[in-house]
Amino acid sequence: MEIVPPFVNLTTIQPQLIVAIFAMAGLLIDAFYRNTLYVFILTLMGLALALFAVYSQWGVVVPYEESMVTIDSYTVFFNIIFILVAIVTVLISFSYVDLTGVDGGKYYPLILFATLGMMLFISSRDLLLMFLAIELLSISSYVLVASQLTRWKSNEAAIKYMLTGAFASAFLLFGIALVFGATGTMDFVKIGQLLSAEGPELLYLQVGIAMMMVGLGFKVAMVPFHMWAPDVYEGAPTPISGFLSAGSKVAVFALLLRLFAGPFSVPHVDWVSALWWFSVLSMVVGNVSALLQTNVKRMLAYSSIAHVGYMLIAVVVLDTMAMEAALLYMAVYAATGLAAFGCVAYLSKGPEERLDIRDYTGLAYNYPIQSAVLSVCLLSLAGIPLTAGFIGKFYLFGAAVNSGFIGLAVIGVLNSAISLYYYLGLLLRMYAMPEGAGEVVVSHPMAGRLVLAILGITILVLGVYPSPLLGVIKEAVAAVVSPVM
C-alpha cells in the first residue's frame, strides 16, 4: 500500500506550530486561572522558542513540491522580523495593559495568532493558503483593535476596520478566483511557469490581479484605499497601532514583492504605470495629510501611508537592487515605526493617552529616555543622515535612479523634504522649555524602556554600519530573484 505524504511537512511549519500551540495554551490558562502575568510569560516563551526554530531554518531550502509552506532565506528573514516585532509589542504592552484596562489574558494570545497569520502569509506558496493566512491576521487584528472595551473610539475603530477589511477580503478572494480561472492553478510555481510559457487568458488574469491589488491595497493602506488607517490607528491601543504598522504592512509588501517577482513577473510589465501612480499618490497624500494633523497617532498613521508610497517604488522597479533596498527599508521601517508608537504609549498620563501634539511640549525634561528614542525615530522616518531611515531611502531612491525611474526618485526626495516639517515640529516641541512646574512621571517597567532604548540604538547603528544587515538581505533576495531574473 502506497503511503501518501502528509499535506504539510511538519518540520517545515515547526515555528508556526510553536506559535499556534502557545497561543491556544495562553487562552486556556486565561480561561482556567485568569492570570495575565502567566499568559504574558507564556507568550514570551512561545515567541522565543519560535525565534530559535526560525533561526535554525536559515540556509535550509524546502522545495515547493514537498510543502505548501516552504522554507528559503526570504521567508526566514521576514519570519524573524515578525517574531521580533511581536516580542517588542508584548514587552511594551505590559504596563499599557494594566494602565488602560485591556484584558491581557486574551490580548497576548491574539498577538500570537496575528503573528502566526503573518508567518503563514509570507511562507505560503498557494493563493488559497495566502488568503487563509491573511484572514487569520485580519480577524486577530480586528479584535486587538477593539481590546479597549471601555473606549468608544476603540470600538468604533474596530467596526470600521472590520467592515473595510471584509470589503478588501471580498476583492482579494474574487481576484484569486479569476486568477485561478485564467491559469487553472493556485500554486505560485505553476502560475509562473504557465504565464512564461503559454500566456493564458490575459483579460481574466489582469482583472484578477487588479482585484487582488485592491484587496492587498486595502490591507496595506495604499492610496486610494487608505481612509480606514487614521481612524483605526487612533482608536486602537497604541502598541497595536505600532504592531499593525510594523507587522501587517511589512507582511503584505513582502508577499507583494514575491508575487510580482515570481508568478506575476510576466504581467508586471503591464502594471508598472499603475504602480507608479499608486506610489506617487501614497507619498503625496500621506505627507500632505500628516501636515494637517494635531493628533500624534493620526500623524503617524498618515506618515505610514507615505511610507507605503516609498516601499511601492521597489515594486515599480523590481530588480535585484530594488528588492534588496526594499527589504532593508522594510526592516528599518518595522523597527522605527514600532519604536515610535511604543514611545507614544510610554509617554502617557496614566490611563489617559497623550495624543495632542501640544501635550508634547517640554516632555523631554520628564521622559528623557522615551523622548530621546522618539526623536531618533522621527529623524529616521524623515531620512536624516546617520540614521537607518536615511540608509533605507538612499538605497531605495538609488535603485529607482539606476533603473531609469528618475522622476519617481525625485518625487520621493521632495516628499521626504515635506515630511521634515511635521517630524521636526514634534521633535522641537519635546525639547522646548516647559512652562510651570514639571508633571508627575508615570512609572513604567524597566523591560519596556530597555527595549525602546535598544531599538533607538539599533536605528543609529544601522545608519552608520548597515553592512551586516545588507549581507543577510542579499542572501534573502537571492532566494526570490534567482529563478526569475
Residue, then its C-alpha position, 0 to 999 in steps of 0.5 A: m500500500e502506497i503511503v501518501p505524504p502528509f499535506v504539510n511537512l511538519t518540520t517545515i511549519q515547526p515555528q508556526l506550530i510553536v506559535a499556534i500551540f502557545a497561543m491556544a495554551g495562553l487562552l486556556i490558562d486565561a480561561f482556567y486561572r485568569n492570570t495575565l502575568y502567566v499568559f504574558i510569560l507564556t507568550l514570551m516563551g512561545l515567541a522565543l522558542a519560535l525565534f530559535a526554530v526560525y533561526s535554525q531554518w536559515g540556509v535550509v531550502v524546502p522545495y515547493e513540491e514537498s510543502m505548501v509552506t516552504i522554507d528559503s532565506y526570504t521567508v526566514f528573514f521576514n519570519i524573524i522580523f515578525i517574531l521580533v516585532a511581536i516580542v517588542t509589542v508584548l514587552i511594551s504592552f505590559s504596563y499599557v495593559d494594566l494602565t488602560g484596562v485591556d484584558g491581557g489574558k486574551y490580548y497576548p494570545l491574539i498577538l500570537f495568532a496575528t503573528l502566526g497569520m503573518m508567518l503563514f502569509i509570507s511562507s505560503r506558496d498557494l493563493l488559497l493558503m495566502f488568503l487563509a493566512i491573511e484572514l487569520l491576521s485580519i480577524s486577530s487584528y480586528v479584535l486587538v483593535a477593539s481590546q479597549l472595551t471601555r473606549w468608544k473610539s476603540n470600538e468604533a475603530a474596530i467596526k470600521y476596520m472590520l467592515t473595510g477589511a471584509f470589503a478588501s477580503a471580498f476583492l482579494l478572494f474574487g481576484i484569486a478566483l479569476v486568477f485561478g480561472a485564467t491559469g487553472t492553478m493556485d500554486f505560485v510555481k505553476i502560475g509562473q511557469l504557465l504565464s512564461a510559457e503559454g500566456p493564458e487568458l490575459l483579460y481574466l488574469q489582469v482583472g484578477i490581479a487588479m482585484m487582488m491589488v485592491g484587496l492587498g491595497f486595502k490591507v496595506a493602506m495604499v492610496p486610494f484605499h487608505m481612509w480606514a488607517p487614521d481612524v483605526y490607528e487612533g482608536a486602537p491601543t497604541p502598541i497595536s497601532g505600532f504592531l499593525s504598522a510594523g507587522s501587517k504592512v511589512a507582511v503584505f509588501a513582502l508577499l507583494l514583492r514575491l508575487f510580482a517577482g515570481p508568478f506575476s513577473v510576466p504581467h508586471v510589465d503591464w502594471v508598472s504605470a499603475l504602480w507608479w501612480f499608486s506610489v506617487l499618490s501614497m507619498v503625496v497624500g500621506n505627507v500632505s495629510a500628516l501636515l494637517q494633523t494635531n493628533v500624534k497617532r493620526m500623524l503617524a498613521y498618515s506618515s505610514i501611508a507615505h511610507v507605503g508610497y516609498m516601499l511601492i517604488a521597489v515594486v515599480v522597479l523590481d530588480t535585484m537592487a530594488m528588492e534588496a533596498a526594499l527589504l532593508y527599508m522594510a526592516v528599518y521601517a518595522a523597527t522605527g515605526l514600532a519604536a515610535f508608537g511604543c514611545v507614544a504609549y510610554l509617554s502617557k498620563g496614566p490611563e489617559e493617552r497623550l495624543d495632542i501634539r501640544d501635550y508634547t511640549g517640554l516632555a523631554y525634561n520628564y521622559p528623557i529616555q522615551s523622548a530621546v528614542l522618539s526623536v531618533c525615530l522621527l529623524s529616521l522616518a524623515g531620512i536624516p543622515l546617520t540614521a537607518g531611515f536615511i540608509g533605507k531611502f538612499y538605497l531605495f531612491g538609488a535603485a529607482v535612479n539606476s533603473g531609469f525611474i528618475g522622476l519617481a526618485v525625485i518625487g520621493v526626495l521632495n516628499s521626504a523634504i515635506s515630511l521634515y516639517y511635521y517630524l521636526g515640529l514634534l521633535l522641537r516641541m519635546y525639547a522646548m522649555p516647559e512652562g510651570a512646574g514639571e508633571v508627575v512621571v508615570s512609572h513604567p517597567m524597566a523591560g519596556r524602556l530597555v527595549l525602546a532604548i535598544l531599538g533607538i540604538t539599533i536605528l543609529v547603528l544601522g545608519v552608520y554600519p548597515s553592512p551586516l544587515l545588507g549581507v543577510i538581505k542579499e542572501a534573502v533576495a537571492a532566494v526570490v530573484s534567482p529563478v526569475m531574473 
